[in-house]
């Protein structure tokens, strides 16, 4: 089997390692099947898409809609490299699954617009599949409605040209979409379980996902009381569909 390429952008080691471990666990892959790149510190380098079963992009604190003057050199480099990779993946229709930050990367292609209109706080929210989502080979593995963990400052307000809307929530019209047959983005986090979310709440308590930072304990309590069980199926289904 060709390996999968996992790209992360989290600068905090604990968050980065937890996310990578979650992707391995939920996908059913082990480290020999996944090459990990931490794009916040390392250049992506040349990527021959034919060498990979698919690409998985994790989330992180970067936002495409951040004011340019606030972006670090590392964020600008990561954005440029991801834009180039995503453009090639779309052109080749290479299997690609971008979670959360994938919305910012893929959602701005082909005339798409990503801004701060439909942000949602860290929470467990009900996600509803569209008719196309229920029929989709990847998203169709999910129930028609399901709970998912999320927390995002930006979201898609205008879909890329030709993109297919697959899922929405009450407060965010675009929670998943597909470009072509094999390129996907989800606004919710398919890799997150309760322990992973609690860890991120602690690590990112000063990143503006909730205010004041002292609300972290209450947000953690919300996470622990949630019943989120279905989204992890997306990662194993992605592997089922595209491992080659």
MDAnalysis code that builds the backbone (N, CA, C; Angstrom):
import MDAnalysis as mda
import numpy as np

u = mda.Universe.empty(732, n_residues=244, atom_resindex=np.repeat(np.arange(244), 3), trajectory=True)
u.add_TopologyAttr("name", ["N", "CA", "C"] * 244)
u.add_TopologyAttr("resid", np.arange(1, 245))
u.add_TopologyAttr("resname", ["UNK", "UNK", "UNK", "UNK", "UNK", "UNK", "UNK", "UNK", "UNK", "UNK", "UNK", "UNK", "UNK", "UNK", "UNK", "UNK", "UNK", "UNK", "UNK", "UNK", "UNK", "UNK", "UNK", "UNK", "UNK", "UNK", "UNK", "UNK", "UNK", "UNK", "UNK", "UNK", "UNK", "UNK", "UNK", "UNK", "UNK", "UNK", "UNK", "UNK", "UNK", "UNK", "UNK", "UNK", "UNK", "UNK", "UNK", "UNK", "UNK", "UNK", "UNK", "UNK", "UNK", "UNK", "UNK", "UNK", "UNK", "UNK", "UNK", "UNK", "UNK", "UNK", "UNK", "UNK", "UNK", "UNK", "UNK", "UNK", "UNK", "UNK", "UNK", "UNK", "UNK", "UNK", "UNK", "UNK", "UNK", "UNK", "UNK", "UNK", "UNK", "UNK", "UNK", "UNK", "UNK", "UNK", "UNK", "UNK", "UNK", "UNK", "UNK", "UNK", "UNK", "UNK", "UNK", "UNK", "UNK", "UNK", "UNK", "UNK", "UNK", "UNK", "UNK", "UNK", "UNK", "UNK", "UNK", "UNK", "UNK", "UNK", "UNK", "UNK", "UNK", "UNK", "UNK", "UNK", "UNK", "UNK", "UNK", "UNK", "UNK", "UNK", "UNK", "UNK", "UNK", "UNK", "UNK", "UNK", "UNK", "UNK", "UNK", "UNK", "UNK", "UNK", "UNK", "UNK", "UNK", "UNK", "UNK", "UNK", "UNK", "UNK", "UNK", "UNK", "UNK", "UNK", "UNK", "UNK", "UNK", "UNK", "UNK", "UNK", "UNK", "UNK", "UNK", "UNK", "UNK", "UNK", "UNK", "UNK", "UNK", "UNK", "UNK", "UNK", "UNK", "UNK", "UNK", "UNK", "UNK", "UNK", "UNK", "UNK", "UNK", "UNK", "UNK", "UNK", "UNK", "UNK", "UNK", "UNK", "UNK", "UNK", "UNK", "UNK", "UNK", "UNK", "UNK", "UNK", "UNK", "UNK", "UNK", "UNK", "UNK", "UNK", "UNK", "UNK", "UNK", "UNK", "UNK", "UNK", "UNK", "UNK", "UNK", "UNK", "UNK", "UNK", "UNK", "UNK", "UNK", "UNK", "UNK", "UNK", "UNK", "UNK", "UNK", "UNK", "UNK", "UNK", "UNK", "UNK", "UNK", "UNK", "UNK", "UNK", "UNK", "UNK", "UNK", "UNK", "UNK", "UNK", "UNK", "UNK", "UNK", "UNK", "UNK", "UNK", "UNK", "UNK", "UNK", "UNK", "UNK", "UNK", "UNK", "UNK"])
u.atoms.positions = np.array([
    [0.834, -1.200, 0.000],
    [0.000, 0.000, 0.000],
    [0.865, 1.245, 0.000],
    [0.478, 2.206, -0.829],
    [1.138, 3.506, -0.760],
    [0.775, 4.178, 0.561],
    [1.703, 4.919, 1.147],
    [1.384, 5.599, 2.405],
    [0.458, 6.783, 2.182],
    [-0.114, 7.262, 3.270],
    [-0.857, 8.519, 3.275],
    [0.061, 9.624, 3.782],
    [-0.176, 10.834, 3.321],
    [0.558, 12.009, 3.782],
    [-0.318, 12.770, 4.758],
    [0.156, 12.940, 5.998],
    [-0.560, 13.737, 6.994],
    [0.178, 15.038, 7.222],
    [-0.543, 16.151, 7.081],
    [0.044, 17.479, 7.254],
    [-0.600, 18.152, 8.456],
    [0.221, 18.549, 9.408],
    [-0.247, 19.286, 10.570],
    [0.328, 20.684, 10.605],
    [-0.311, 21.560, 11.371],
    [0.166, 22.945, 11.478],
    [0.190, 23.423, 12.926],
    [0.156, 22.518, 13.889],
    [0.099, 22.907, 15.301],
    [1.512, 23.050, 15.857],
    [1.822, 24.216, 16.413],
    [3.159, 24.480, 16.947],
    [3.376, 23.856, 18.317],
    [2.294, 23.578, 19.025],
    [2.400, 23.031, 20.371],
    [2.571, 21.513, 20.275],
    [3.661, 20.986, 20.823],
    [3.978, 19.575, 20.655],
    [2.865, 18.666, 21.157],
    [2.307, 18.971, 22.328],
    [1.268, 18.101, 22.890],
    [0.057, 18.038, 21.973],
    [-0.369, 19.184, 21.439],
    [-1.520, 19.212, 20.531],
    [-1.197, 18.517, 19.216],
    [0.005, 18.763, 18.699],
    [0.399, 18.153, 17.430],
    [0.481, 16.637, 17.554],
    [1.095, 16.156, 18.633],
    [1.236, 14.711, 18.814],
    [-0.113, 14.045, 19.061],
    [-0.990, 14.710, 19.825],
    [-2.315, 14.164, 20.090],
    [-3.129, 14.055, 18.802],
    [-3.051, 15.078, 17.962],
    [-3.787, 15.047, 16.696],
    [-3.294, 13.919, 15.803],
    [-1.985, 13.788, 15.701],
    [-1.410, 12.729, 14.860],
    [-1.804, 11.344, 15.386],
    [-1.724, 11.160, 16.694],
    [-2.120, 9.882, 17.287],
    [-3.596, 9.586, 17.019],
    [-4.433, 10.617, 17.077],
    [-5.862, 10.435, 16.822],
    [-6.113, 10.043, 15.373],
    [-5.398, 10.657, 14.451],
    [-5.552, 10.306, 13.038],
    [-5.161, 8.847, 12.814],
    [-4.060, 8.425, 13.414],
    [-3.657, 7.023, 13.288],
    [-4.716, 6.091, 13.872],
    [-5.178, 6.424, 15.068],
    [-6.155, 5.561, 15.744],
    [-7.464, 5.476, 14.960],
    [-7.973, 6.607, 14.513],
    [-9.275, 6.623, 13.849],
    [-9.220, 6.057, 12.438],
    [-8.090, 6.187, 11.805],
    [-7.957, 5.685, 10.437],
    [-7.615, 4.203, 10.398],
    [-7.105, 3.681, 11.518],
    [-6.655, 2.302, 11.532],
    [-5.277, 2.120, 10.930],
    [-4.565, 3.208, 10.693],
    [-3.221, 3.151, 10.132],
    [-2.183, 3.146, 11.251],
    [-0.961, 2.728, 10.933],
    [0.126, 2.909, 11.882],
    [1.184, 3.804, 11.250],
    [2.232, 4.080, 11.994],
    [3.184, 5.103, 11.558],
    [3.870, 4.762, 10.243],
    [4.047, 3.492, 9.951],
    [4.700, 3.144, 8.683],
    [3.809, 3.454, 7.481],
    [2.504, 3.625, 7.734],
    [1.560, 3.908, 6.645],
    [1.312, 5.399, 6.443],
    [1.912, 6.235, 7.294],
    [1.617, 7.668, 7.256],
    [2.920, 8.451, 7.390],
    [3.182, 9.322, 6.444],
    [4.289, 10.257, 6.608],
    [3.726, 11.544, 7.188],
    [4.295, 11.995, 8.280],
    [3.823, 13.186, 8.979],
    [4.732, 14.367, 8.685],
    [4.141, 15.492, 8.327],
    [4.872, 16.739, 8.130],
    [4.262, 17.792, 9.043],
    [5.077, 18.431, 9.863],
    [4.620, 19.550, 10.690],
    [4.958, 20.837, 9.954],
    [3.986, 21.348, 9.248],
    [4.230, 22.435, 8.315],
    [4.509, 23.756, 9.012],
    [4.151, 23.873, 10.294],
    [4.437, 25.115, 11.014],
    [5.933, 25.294, 11.268],
    [6.699, 24.202, 11.147],
    [8.144, 24.303, 11.394],
    [8.997, 23.817, 10.227],
    [8.441, 22.952, 9.368],
    [9.216, 22.352, 8.281],
    [8.586, 22.667, 6.931],
    [9.414, 22.854, 5.926],
    [8.892, 23.029, 4.576],
    [8.299, 21.715, 4.076],
    [7.276, 21.834, 3.261],
    [6.624, 20.642, 2.731],
    [7.530, 19.886, 1.777],
    [8.278, 20.613, 0.979],
    [9.149, 19.967, 0.005],
    [8.356, 19.441, -1.181],
    [9.037, 18.838, -2.134],
    [8.347, 18.306, -3.315],
    [7.391, 17.184, -2.936],
    [6.196, 17.211, -3.493],
    [5.211, 16.163, -3.266],
    [4.729, 15.659, -4.611],
    [5.070, 14.411, -4.933],
    [4.529, 13.752, -6.114],
    [3.249, 13.053, -5.678],
    [2.111, 13.563, -6.101],
    [0.832, 13.032, -5.640],
    [0.643, 11.562, -6.000],
    [1.332, 11.087, -7.010],
    [1.219, 9.687, -7.389],
    [1.881, 8.752, -6.379],
    [2.688, 9.312, -5.471],
    [3.380, 8.490, -4.476],
    [2.509, 8.170, -3.268],
    [1.313, 8.775, -3.191],
    [0.518, 8.700, -1.969],
    [-0.862, 8.118, -2.239],
    [-1.373, 7.361, -1.271],
    [-2.770, 6.933, -1.355],
    [-3.703, 8.122, -1.224],
    [-3.319, 9.109, -0.427],
    [-4.123, 10.299, -0.234],
    [-3.445, 11.249, 0.731],
    [-4.027, 12.419, 0.873],
    [-3.500, 13.466, 1.745],
    [-4.541, 13.781, 2.812],
    [-4.105, 13.876, 4.056],
    [-4.962, 14.278, 5.172],
    [-4.358, 15.523, 5.790],
    [-5.147, 16.580, 5.883],
    [-4.706, 17.840, 6.481],
    [-5.444, 18.056, 7.784],
    [-4.707, 18.260, 8.869],
    [-5.315, 18.508, 10.165],
    [-5.698, 19.961, 10.368],
    [-6.226, 20.241, 11.545],
    [-6.613, 21.606, 11.889],
    [-5.467, 22.351, 12.550],
    [-5.811, 23.461, 13.199],
    [-4.784, 24.253, 13.861],
    [-5.230, 25.688, 14.044],
    [-4.387, 26.498, 14.671],
    [-4.773, 27.875, 14.978],
    [-4.669, 28.845, 13.806],
    [-4.097, 28.421, 12.681],
    [-4.049, 29.310, 11.523],
    [-5.458, 29.529, 10.976],
    [-5.707, 30.745, 10.498],
    [-6.955, 31.074, 9.813],
    [-6.620, 31.798, 8.522],
    [-7.217, 31.348, 7.441],
    [-6.993, 32.023, 6.162],
    [-7.414, 33.482, 6.236],
    [-8.448, 33.775, 7.038],
    [-8.986, 35.131, 7.128],
    [-8.256, 36.006, 8.134],
    [-7.192, 35.511, 8.763],
    [-6.402, 36.375, 9.641],
    [-5.887, 37.570, 8.847],
    [-5.869, 38.782, 9.424],
    [-5.271, 39.920, 8.724],
    [-3.825, 39.610, 8.337],
    [-3.457, 39.986, 7.131],
    [-2.133, 39.644, 6.631],
    [-1.021, 40.133, 7.550],
    [-1.215, 41.317, 8.151],
    [-0.147, 41.877, 8.985],
    [0.052, 41.106, 10.283],
    [-0.908, 40.246, 10.645],
    [-0.778, 39.455, 11.873],
    [-0.210, 38.065, 11.614],
    [-0.070, 37.686, 10.366],
    [0.400, 36.342, 10.044],
    [1.920, 36.265, 10.181],
    [2.373, 35.208, 10.825],
    [3.807, 34.988, 10.976],
    [4.399, 34.513, 9.654],
    [5.726, 34.617, 9.500],
    [6.347, 34.054, 8.295],
    [6.016, 32.570, 8.115],
    [5.949, 31.824, 9.222],
    [5.620, 30.400, 9.116],
    [4.211, 30.200, 8.574],
    [3.252, 31.029, 9.015],
    [1.887, 30.896, 8.512],
    [1.824, 31.257, 7.041],
    [2.500, 32.313, 6.644],
    [2.469, 32.693, 5.223],
    [3.072, 31.598, 4.355],
    [4.178, 31.022, 4.807],
    [4.788, 29.933, 4.040],
    [3.853, 28.732, 3.976],
    [3.254, 28.356, 5.113],
    [2.343, 27.213, 5.137],
    [1.164, 27.438, 4.203],
    [0.601, 28.643, 4.221],
    [-0.529, 28.944, 3.346],
    [-0.138, 28.801, 1.883],
    [1.032, 29.329, 1.530],
    [1.462, 29.257, 0.133],
    [1.684, 27.808, -0.295],
    [2.322, 27.022, 0.564],
    [2.595, 25.631, 0.211],
    [1.307, 24.809, 0.133],
    [0.390, 25.052, 1.064],
    [-0.877, 24.319, 1.036],
    [-1.740, 24.730, -0.144],
    [-1.724, 26.016, -0.478],
    [-2.491, 26.464, -1.638],
    [-1.984, 25.766, -2.904],
    [-0.667, 25.698, -3.059],
    [-0.102, 25.048, -4.240],
    [-0.448, 23.559, -4.262],
    [-0.337, 22.897, -3.110],
    [-0.646, 21.472, -3.047],
    [-2.124, 21.214, -3.317],
    [-3.005, 22.005, -2.687],
    [-4.440, 21.812, -2.872],
    [-4.851, 22.085, -4.314],
    [-4.259, 23.074, -4.939],
    [-4.569, 23.369, -6.338],
    [-4.216, 22.181, -7.225],
    [-3.064, 21.569, -6.957],
    [-2.674, 20.393, -7.737],
    [-3.563, 19.192, -7.433],
    [-3.920, 19.025, -6.158],
    [-4.785, 17.903, -5.791],
    [-6.147, 18.011, -6.458],
    [-6.701, 19.219, -6.513],
    [-7.988, 19.425, -7.173],
    [-7.866, 19.158, -8.672],
    [-6.804, 19.663, -9.274],
    [-6.618, 19.467, -10.719],
    [-6.491, 17.982, -11.066],
    [-5.812, 17.227, -10.200],
    [-5.612, 15.797, -10.449],
    [-6.712, 14.942, -9.840],
    [-7.601, 15.557, -9.057],
    [-8.648, 14.847, -8.313],
    [-8.032, 13.764, -7.426],
    [-6.948, 14.130, -6.757],
    [-6.254, 13.233, -5.835],
    [-7.003, 13.169, -4.508],
    [-7.161, 12.013, -3.903],
    [-7.831, 11.925, -2.599],
    [-7.207, 12.864, -1.565],
    [-8.042, 13.715, -1.011],
    [-7.587, 14.759, -0.083],
    [-8.704, 14.985, 0.913],
    [-8.372, 14.949, 2.204],
    [-9.339, 15.219, 3.257],
    [-8.759, 16.270, 4.186],
    [-9.356, 17.453, 4.176],
    [-8.910, 18.541, 5.027],
    [-9.916, 18.806, 6.124],
    [-9.490, 18.683, 7.384],
    [-10.384, 18.881, 8.527],
    [-10.169, 20.255, 9.142],
    [-11.211, 21.026, 9.258],
    [-11.213, 22.362, 9.871],
    [-10.350, 23.341, 9.063],
    [-9.032, 23.316, 9.231],
    [-8.194, 24.205, 8.435],
    [-8.290, 23.871, 6.952],
    [-8.708, 22.660, 6.642],
    [-8.952, 22.306, 5.247],
    [-10.011, 23.173, 4.602],
    [-10.945, 23.678, 5.417],
    [-11.956, 24.607, 4.892],
    [-11.290, 25.872, 4.385],
    [-10.339, 26.407, 5.159],
    [-9.639, 27.608, 4.725],
    [-8.784, 27.378, 3.503],
    [-8.187, 26.193, 3.410],
    [-7.309, 25.878, 2.282],
    [-8.115, 25.600, 1.019],
    [-9.084, 24.696, 1.105],
    [-9.865, 24.322, -0.081],
    [-10.998, 25.300, -0.370],
    [-11.527, 25.934, 0.684],
    [-12.678, 26.814, 0.513],
    [-12.385, 28.099, -0.208],
    [-11.111, 28.435, -0.350],
    [-10.742, 29.674, -1.053],
    [-10.305, 29.420, -2.487],
    [-10.395, 28.174, -2.932],
    [-10.087, 27.875, -4.333],
    [-11.304, 28.175, -5.205],
    [-11.077, 28.382, -6.484],
    [-12.137, 28.498, -7.496],
    [-13.212, 29.516, -7.106],
    [-12.778, 30.655, -6.588],
    [-13.715, 31.720, -6.267],
    [-14.437, 31.568, -4.948],
    [-14.105, 30.563, -4.155],
    [-14.739, 30.395, -2.852],
    [-14.344, 31.507, -1.888],
    [-15.200, 31.746, -0.910],
    [-14.957, 32.807, 0.079],
    [-15.019, 32.199, 1.478],
    [-13.994, 32.463, 2.267],
    [-13.930, 32.058, 3.664],
    [-13.753, 33.315, 4.500],
    [-14.651, 33.531, 5.472],
    [-14.546, 34.705, 6.329],
    [-15.089, 34.381, 7.715],
    [-15.326, 35.416, 8.540],
    [-15.701, 35.203, 9.946],
    [-17.224, 35.209, 10.160],
    [-18.005, 35.085, 9.124],
    [-19.458, 35.201, 9.255],
    [-20.057, 34.062, 10.082],
    [-19.579, 32.850, 9.890],
    [-20.245, 31.680, 10.467],
    [-19.359, 30.904, 11.443],
    [-18.576, 31.604, 12.225],
    [-17.792, 30.940, 13.250],
    [-18.692, 30.292, 14.294],
    [-18.191, 29.225, 14.919],
    [-18.920, 28.528, 15.980],
    [-17.974, 28.297, 17.154],
    [-18.463, 28.432, 18.385],
    [-17.598, 28.216, 19.546],
    [-17.262, 26.740, 19.714],
    [-16.250, 26.455, 20.512],
    [-15.923, 25.077, 20.831],
    [-17.144, 24.419, 21.453],
    [-17.586, 23.343, 20.839],
    [-18.839, 22.726, 21.269],
    [-19.040, 21.416, 20.530],
    [-20.071, 20.683, 20.938],
    [-20.577, 19.547, 20.178],
    [-21.872, 20.001, 19.520],
    [-21.943, 19.934, 18.212],
    [-23.101, 20.436, 17.475],
    [-23.678, 19.340, 16.585],
    [-24.944, 19.474, 16.294],
    [-25.591, 18.536, 15.385],
    [-25.283, 18.928, 13.948],
    [-24.758, 17.981, 13.210],
    [-24.444, 18.161, 11.795],
    [-25.462, 17.370, 10.981],
    [-25.959, 17.969, 9.914],
    [-26.963, 17.334, 9.065],
    [-26.423, 17.177, 7.651],
    [-26.503, 15.974, 7.126],
    [-26.081, 15.738, 5.747],
    [-27.127, 16.264, 4.777],
    [-26.668, 16.807, 3.667],
    [-27.559, 17.151, 2.565],
    [-27.916, 15.870, 1.805],
    [-28.805, 15.992, 0.839],
    [-29.123, 14.832, -0.006],
    [-27.854, 14.304, -0.670],
    [-27.013, 15.224, -1.158],
    [-25.756, 14.802, -1.788],
    [-24.835, 14.149, -0.769],
    [-24.848, 14.649, 0.469],
    [-24.025, 14.050, 1.509],
    [-24.440, 12.634, 1.840],
    [-25.730, 12.399, 1.872],
    [-26.217, 11.048, 2.177],
    [-25.837, 10.061, 1.079],
    [-25.693, 10.545, -0.144],
    [-25.342, 9.675, -1.263],
    [-23.839, 9.616, -1.519],
    [-23.073, 10.435, -0.795],
    [-21.631, 10.531, -1.041],
    [-20.909, 9.283, -0.525],
    [-19.903, 8.785, -1.248],
    [-19.185, 7.587, -0.794],
    [-18.503, 7.762, 0.555],
    [-18.028, 8.957, 0.870],
    [-17.352, 9.200, 2.146],
    [-18.329, 9.638, 3.230],
    [-19.006, 10.750, 3.039],
    [-19.917, 11.275, 4.063],
    [-21.113, 10.353, 4.268],
    [-21.476, 9.601, 3.256],
    [-22.618, 8.702, 3.376],
    [-22.405, 7.579, 4.372],
    [-21.175, 7.412, 4.851],
    [-20.911, 6.440, 5.910],
    [-21.428, 6.914, 7.261],
    [-21.846, 8.183, 7.334],
    [-22.335, 8.775, 8.573],
    [-23.856, 8.695, 8.630],
    [-24.460, 8.763, 9.832],
    [-25.912, 8.903, 9.928],
    [-26.358, 10.227, 9.297],
    [-27.625, 10.353, 8.925],
    [-28.112, 11.604, 8.321],
    [-27.900, 12.825, 9.214],
    [-27.992, 12.646, 10.539],
    [-27.617, 13.686, 11.500],
    [-26.742, 13.043, 12.562],
    [-25.769, 13.805, 13.055],
    [-24.840, 13.265, 14.050],
    [-24.209, 14.427, 14.818],
    [-23.720, 14.143, 15.988],
    [-23.016, 15.121, 16.803],
    [-21.530, 15.100, 16.450],
    [-20.920, 16.286, 16.410],
    [-19.490, 16.380, 16.128],
    [-18.886, 17.497, 16.963],
    [-17.620, 17.338, 17.305],
    [-16.896, 18.406, 17.986],
    [-16.383, 19.407, 16.963],
    [-16.440, 20.673, 17.341],
    [-15.977, 21.735, 16.457],
    [-15.577, 22.949, 17.284],
    [-15.033, 23.905, 16.622],
    [-14.648, 25.184, 17.206],
    [-13.840, 25.926, 16.166],
    [-14.427, 26.947, 15.568],
    [-13.753, 27.613, 14.449],
    [-14.155, 29.074, 14.375],
    [-13.202, 29.897, 13.953],
    [-13.433, 31.329, 13.829],
    [-13.899, 31.718, 12.431],
    [-13.571, 30.907, 11.433],
    [-13.927, 31.214, 10.053],
    [-14.656, 30.034, 9.442],
    [-15.321, 30.295, 8.320],
    [-16.069, 29.256, 7.617],
    [-16.336, 29.733, 6.195],
    [-16.830, 28.820, 5.377],
    [-17.150, 29.148, 3.987],
    [-18.458, 29.938, 3.926],
    [-18.452, 31.057, 3.220],
    [-19.690, 31.780, 2.919],
    [-20.085, 31.637, 1.459],
    [-19.114, 31.409, 0.576],
    [-19.386, 31.126, -0.837],
    [-18.567, 29.898, -1.216],
    [-19.250, 28.844, -1.654],
    [-18.553, 27.622, -2.031],
    [-17.697, 27.824, -3.281],
    [-16.580, 27.106, -3.372],
    [-15.818, 27.131, -4.625],
    [-16.693, 26.701, -5.806],
    [-16.405, 27.236, -6.962],
    [-17.170, 26.878, -8.156],
    [-17.132, 25.370, -8.374],
    [-18.308, 24.784, -8.551],
    [-18.408, 23.360, -8.806],
    [-18.389, 22.486, -7.571],
    [-18.192, 23.071, -6.382],
    [-18.167, 22.272, -5.156],
    [-19.571, 21.781, -4.811],
    [-19.641, 20.630, -4.152],
    [-20.906, 20.022, -3.759],
    [-21.042, 20.115, -2.245],
    [-22.100, 20.758, -1.777],
    [-22.353, 20.874, -0.342],
    [-22.803, 19.519, 0.199],
    [-22.150, 19.075, 1.283],
    [-22.433, 17.747, 1.829],
    [-23.028, 17.777, 3.226],
    [-22.775, 18.834, 4.003],
    [-23.262, 18.859, 5.383],
    [-23.309, 20.286, 5.895],
    [-24.234, 20.531, 6.846],
    [-24.426, 21.853, 7.456],
    [-24.766, 21.676, 8.923],
    [-24.650, 22.775, 9.672],
    [-25.214, 22.842, 11.023],
    [-26.174, 24.024, 11.061],
    [-26.866, 24.193, 12.177],
    [-27.841, 25.277, 12.274],
    [-27.181, 26.643, 12.146],
    [-25.946, 26.772, 12.612],
    [-25.276, 28.072, 12.618],
    [-24.231, 28.219, 11.530],
    [-23.914, 27.147, 10.834],
    [-22.851, 27.190, 9.825],
    [-23.318, 26.439, 8.591],
    [-23.630, 27.140, 7.506],
    [-24.222, 26.492, 6.329],
    [-23.324, 25.463, 5.651],
    [-22.005, 25.635, 5.753],
    [-21.089, 24.720, 5.061],
    [-20.231, 24.001, 6.101],
    [-20.561, 22.739, 6.356],
    [-19.741, 21.936, 7.265],
    [-18.956, 20.860, 6.545],
    [-19.292, 20.586, 5.315],
    [-18.505, 19.662, 4.505],
    [-18.855, 19.898, 3.044],
    [-17.843, 19.776, 2.198],
    [-18.084, 19.858, 0.761],
    [-17.061, 19.001, 0.035],
    [-17.366, 18.753, -1.222],
    [-16.486, 17.963, -2.077],
    [-16.230, 18.726, -3.357],
    [-14.993, 18.669, -3.829],
    [-14.639, 19.197, -5.141],
    [-14.230, 18.009, -6.007],
    [-14.791, 17.917, -7.192],
    [-14.527, 16.749, -8.023],
    [-15.129, 15.511, -7.371],
    [-14.426, 14.390, -7.487],
    [-14.916, 13.144, -6.895],
    [-14.222, 12.795, -5.580],
    [-13.011, 13.354, -5.357],
    [-12.161, 12.816, -4.292],
    [-11.555, 13.836, -3.342],
    [-11.880, 15.090, -3.471],
    [-11.286, 16.127, -2.627],
    [-12.347, 16.640, -1.656],
    [-12.083, 16.516, -0.350],
    [-13.073, 16.817, 0.680],
    [-12.530, 17.803, 1.715],
    [-13.443, 18.591, 2.260],
    [-13.142, 19.426, 3.420],
    [-14.286, 19.308, 4.410],
    [-13.949, 19.225, 5.694],
    [-14.955, 19.254, 6.750],
    [-14.626, 20.383, 7.713],
    [-15.656, 21.075, 8.178],
    [-15.456, 22.110, 9.184],
    [-15.340, 21.489, 10.576],
    [-16.079, 20.436, 10.824],
    [-15.982, 19.733, 12.100],
    [-14.722, 18.859, 12.117],
    [-14.383, 18.352, 13.303],
    [-13.169, 17.566, 13.484],
    [-13.499, 16.078, 13.537],
    [-13.197, 15.307, 12.509],
    [-13.500, 13.881, 12.551],
    [-12.597, 13.087, 13.486],
    [-11.450, 13.661, 13.857],
    [-10.488, 12.919, 14.684],
    [-10.677, 13.122, 16.185],
    [-11.546, 14.033, 16.591],
    [-11.591, 14.436, 17.993],
    [-12.471, 13.534, 18.851],
    [-11.908, 13.113, 19.986],
    [-12.711, 12.510, 21.048],
    [-12.662, 13.457, 22.256],
    [-13.268, 13.049, 23.352],
    [-13.368, 13.935, 24.511],
    [-11.992, 14.298, 25.054],
    [-11.126, 13.307, 25.222],
    [-9.803, 13.594, 25.778],
    [-9.019, 14.539, 24.875],
    [-9.115, 14.325, 23.568],
    [-8.408, 15.206, 22.640],
    [-8.920, 16.625, 22.693],
    [-10.240, 16.791, 22.802],
    [-10.796, 18.139, 22.863],
    [-10.428, 18.828, 24.168],
    [-10.489, 18.103, 25.277],
    [-10.114, 18.699, 26.569],
    [-8.666, 19.180, 26.536],
    [-7.788, 18.389, 25.939],
    [-6.391, 18.806, 25.813],
    [-6.277, 20.094, 25.009],
    [-6.988, 20.181, 23.896],
    [-6.907, 21.394, 23.066],
    [-7.500, 22.603, 23.780],
    [-8.576, 22.400, 24.525],
    [-9.155, 23.513, 25.278],
    [-8.116, 24.096, 26.220],
    [-7.372, 23.219, 26.883],
    [-6.337, 23.680, 27.808],
    [-5.216, 24.401, 27.067],
    [-4.756, 23.827, 25.976],
    [-3.626, 24.397, 25.249],
    [-3.988, 25.720, 24.584],
    [-5.209, 25.813, 24.045],
    [-5.591, 26.993, 23.269],
    [-6.510, 27.949, 24.040],
    [-6.451, 27.904, 25.359],
    [-7.362, 28.739, 26.152],
    [-7.119, 30.234, 25.938],
    [-5.939, 30.616, 25.446],
    [-5.639, 32.032, 25.220],
    [-5.650, 32.394, 23.728],
    [-6.270, 31.561, 22.911],
    [-6.278, 31.802, 21.464],
    [-7.601, 32.372, 20.958],
    [-8.486, 32.760, 21.852],
    [-9.697, 33.454, 21.436],
    [-10.853, 32.574, 21.027],
    [-10.798, 31.272, 21.319],
    [-11.923, 30.402, 20.983],
    [-13.058, 30.531, 21.992],
    [-12.752, 31.045, 23.168],
    [-13.757, 31.389, 24.171],
    [-13.175, 32.513, 25.017],
    [-14.051, 33.277, 25.633],
    [-13.617, 34.458, 26.377],
    [-14.524, 34.652, 27.591],
    [-13.919, 34.834, 28.764],
    [-12.484, 34.918, 29.052],
    [-11.835, 33.546, 29.113],
    [-10.496, 33.490, 29.162],
    [-9.808, 32.195, 29.230],
    [-10.219, 31.354, 30.430],
    [-10.685, 32.021, 31.485],
    [-11.106, 31.296, 32.688],
    [-12.337, 30.416, 32.440],
    [-12.983, 30.578, 31.278],
    [-14.119, 29.722, 30.930],
    [-13.683, 28.315, 30.532],
    [-12.375, 28.084, 30.491],
    [-11.872, 26.793, 30.010],
    [-12.472, 25.620, 30.770],
    [-12.580, 25.731, 32.086],
    [-13.099, 24.605, 32.858],
    [-14.546, 24.299, 32.485],
    [-15.336, 25.331, 32.254],
    [-16.728, 25.120, 31.862],
    [-16.806, 24.487, 30.472],
    [-15.925, 24.904, 29.568],
    [-15.912, 24.328, 28.226],
    [-15.480, 22.864, 28.293],
    [-14.513, 22.566, 29.153],
    [-14.104, 21.172, 29.343],
    [-15.258, 20.328, 29.880],
    [-16.017, 20.883, 30.805],
    [-17.161, 20.154, 31.357],
    [-18.181, 19.864, 30.272],
    [-18.403, 20.835, 29.375],
    [-19.295, 20.611, 28.235],
    [-18.799, 19.438, 27.396],
    [-17.492, 19.424, 27.126],
    [-16.930, 18.356, 26.307],
    [-17.142, 16.993, 26.968],
    [-16.888, 16.935, 28.254],
    [-17.004, 15.656, 28.963],
    [-18.448, 15.153, 29.024],
    [-19.406, 16.062, 28.944],
    [-20.818, 15.674, 28.996],
    [-21.390, 15.347, 27.616],
    [-20.593, 15.485, 26.572],
    [-21.076, 15.299, 25.207],
    [-21.040, 13.829, 24.804],
    [-21.834, 13.519, 23.797],
    [-21.893, 12.156, 23.262],
    [-21.606, 12.225, 21.761],
    [-20.333, 12.190, 21.432],
    [-19.885, 12.262, 20.033],
    [-19.240, 10.931, 19.682],
    [-19.822, 10.213, 18.734],
    [-19.311, 8.878, 18.441],
    [-19.117, 8.587, 16.956],
    [-19.763, 9.323, 16.071],
    [-19.760, 8.942, 14.661],
    [-18.655, 9.565, 13.797],
    [-18.195, 10.792, 14.041],
    [-17.286, 11.429, 13.082],
    [-15.991, 10.682, 12.813],
    [-15.471, 9.936, 13.796],
    [-14.221, 9.220, 13.554],
    [-14.348, 8.208, 12.421],
    [-15.559, 7.823, 12.096],
    [-15.783, 6.888, 10.991],
    [-15.278, 7.453, 9.666],
    [-15.238, 8.768, 9.544],
    [-14.803, 9.363, 8.286],
    [-13.371, 8.983, 7.937],
    [-12.499, 8.954, 8.933],
    [-11.094, 8.663, 8.652],
    [-10.890, 7.212, 8.226],
    [-11.545, 6.284, 8.907],
    [-11.410, 4.887, 8.481],
    [-12.058, 4.678, 7.114],
    [-13.150, 5.376, 6.855],
    [-13.795, 5.263, 5.544],
    [-12.912, 5.858, 4.448],
    [-12.228, 6.961, 4.737],
    [-11.311, 7.558, 3.767],
    [-10.234, 6.548, 3.376],
    [-9.711, 5.846, 4.372],
    [-8.699, 4.829, 4.087],
    [-9.302, 3.675, 3.290],
    [-10.509, 3.234, 3.654],
    [-11.173, 2.154, 2.920],
    [-11.332, 2.516, 1.442],
    [-11.689, 3.758, 1.199],
    [-11.945, 4.185, -0.181],
    [-10.662, 4.342, -1.005],
    [-9.579, 4.772, -0.361],
    [-8.449, 5.267, -1.162],
    [-7.120, 4.539, -0.945],
    [-6.995, 3.680, 0.051],
    [-5.740, 2.954, 0.208],
    [-5.469, 2.134, -1.050],
    [-4.267, 2.266, -1.575],
    [-3.940, 1.581, -2.830],
    [-2.465, 1.168, -2.854],
])
